[in-house]
Amino acid sequence: MQIADRSYPISAIVYSDGVQFEAFLQEVTVVMADDGMRLAGLIQRSQPKPDRLKCDMHLLDLATGVLHGISDDRGPHARGCVLNTDRLLRACATAEAGLSGQTDLLVLCKFGKAEVEGGGFRALIAKAFELSIPVLIGVPLVNLPPFREFSGGFARVIELPELGSDPLAAAERLRSDLRPTCEEMVGAA
């Protein structure tokens, strides 16, 4: 399965509750993988710590199953960002190496602060474009304006509540957005 609608190579799921979206993305990617989709990319797995205000953040590489720690432990009272950008970049480089023409979908957990500032997952998205691999990415509501600027009209925006609470139905809806349209199939013949 390759990119379906070239006018929208990115499907962005906009959310306001990060914990809810993280659980949703974990469930949907399991359904997609179980259905035989060849996934690549990074999804977040947060691990709460009872003695800390901030959780430990990990990225699961969907192609390899490797879990990358991307946060720093800054003590029990840390309130600011605990993201370790060097670890994030290493996880991105590993995920990028897993992209190929055989990949059906690149899934990324977030267009976050690192991406707003010009880094993070941007290189992975560019590589997916080069290989004509569609991208599914979460976008926190607060980052929607910079995401729209970054995507330049090449993204379909879906609000998380539109996908419902059933991971099977949500996965089918997202997959159907990736299927070629009749015009594209005729044009490819």
N, C-alpha and C positions, 0 to 999 in steps of 0.2 A: 504494500500500500504506500503510495507516494502522495505528495501534496495534492490536495483536492481542488481547492479554489485558490488559484494563484493571487487573486486580489486580497485574500485574507490568509496569509501563511501563518499568522499567529492567532491563537484563540486565548483570550485573556479572561480569567475569572476574577471578578472584582469582589472583594470581601471586606468586612469591617471587623470580624472576629477571627483573629489569627488561630486560636486554638481550634475553633470549629472548622476552619479551612484546612488546617493541617490534618485533622482526622479525615475529612472528606477526601483529600488528595491521596492519602494512604489507602483508603478503601477503594477508590476509583482505579488507582494504578494496579492494585491486586486483581480487580475484575478484568481490566484490560490485558494484563499479562496472562491471566488464566484463559482468556479467549484467544491467545496466540499472538497478540501484538508484540512486536519487538520494540521495547521501550529503552530509551537512554535518558540520562539527565539526573537531576538531584532533587530529592524531596526531603523536607525537614522532619526530624524526629526530635522533639524537645523532651528533656528529662528533668522534671522538677526535683529540686533539692530541698528537703525540709528545713534546713538551716540557712537558706539563701533566698534573697528576693528574686534573683534571676535564675532561670533554669540553664542547664547545660544544653547547648545546641549541637546537633549532629546532622549531617547530610547523608542520606542513603543513596548510593550510586545505583540506579535502576538497572544498568547493564551488567554490573559485576557483583552487586550485593554488598560491596564494601561500605562500611560506616565511617565517615570522616568527622572527627570532632572539630568544630569551628569556633568554639568560644573559649574565653579565658575566665578563670575563676578569680574574680577581683575582690573576694571577701564577702562576708555575710551581709554587708550593708550597701553593696554596689547598686547603683540605680541607673547609671548610664549604659551605653552600648557595651556589650561584652564580646562582640564579634572580633575574631582574630582574622584580619583580612589576608594575611599570608596563608593561613590554613584554608581559607575560602578559595583563594587562587589556586592552591595545590589541588583541591577537590575539583575545581573547574577544569584544570589541565588534564586530570585523570579522566573526567567525564568526556571531555572533548576527544581524547584518544579513543574512546569507545564509540564515537559516532561513525557511521558508515552508510553507504548507499542502501544497506539492508535494514537500517533503522526505520521503523514506521512512525515514531513520534518522539520528539524531545520534550520531556516534562521537567519544568523548573518550578520550584516552590514559591519564588517570590521575586517581584521587581521591587527590591527594597532600597535602602539608603545607598548601598554600594553601587547599584545600577543607576540610581538617580544621579550619583556623582560621577558616572562615566565608567565604572568598573564592573566588578562582580560577574554576572552571567552574560554580559554583552558579547563577549568573544564566542561563547557557546551558541548564542542566537545567530551570530554572523556565520559561524561554521555550518549551522543547520540550514541557513539560507543558501550557502554555497552548494550543499548537497541536496537541496530541494526537500528537506525534511520539515514537516509541519511542527509547530511549537505550541505547547500548552503551558501557560504560565499564570501564577497567581499574582494579583495586583491589589495591594492594600488600597482602600478607598482614598486615603490621604495621598497616595502616589499616582493616582489616575492622571492628573494633568501632565506630570513629566513623562509618564508612560506613553500617553497619546502623542506627545511631542517626539519621543524616541521612535515610536512605531510608524509615524508618518502616514497614517491611514491604512497600514497593512495589517491591522488587527481587528478581529471580531471581538467585541466586548460583551461578556455574559455576566450578569450578576449572580452570585452564588445561590440566592433563594430561587432563581429561575430553574435551577437544576434539580430542585426537590431534595428529599432526604433519602431516597432509594439509590444506593450506589450502582446497582445494575442498570436502572433506567438512566441515571446520569451518564454512566459510561457509554451506553448505547447512543444517547443524544450527542455526546462529544464525538464518538466514532462516526456517526452519521454526518457530522459537519466536515469530516475528513474524506468522505467518499466522493469520487468524481461525479460531477454533474453530467447529464446526458450530452450537453454541448461539448464538454471536454472529452468525453469518450468518443464522440463522433469525430471531433477534431484530431484526436490521437490516432484514429484508424487510418 
